[in-house]
Amino acid sequence: MDAGLSVVPAEKSIKEVSVALPSWNLLFEHDEEGKPISGNVESLIEAGSKGYPIKIRIHQPDSTIQVMEAQWLLGVNLSEDFSL
């Protein structure tokens, strides 16, 4: 190795580490027009009102995906088809 660096074997495999990492469940998904695809908005509202962390996943037109944590949640009365 260069500059006196040495290789130290990892104490855990990636599989062991992955099991210990937090997981999440998809509670609600909608299309570009707000029409539900899977889950239900009531589950999302319930999780938010109980203080669970909420993550948002956005599929961009260029095929990239953004994932972020919701910092603020606002309850909005939605019509039955979820259009605003």
Secondary structure, DSSP 8 states (H G I E B T S, - for coil): -GGG------SS-HHHHHHHS------EEE-TTS-EEEE-HHHHHHHHHTT---EEEEE-TTS-EEEEE-S--------TT---
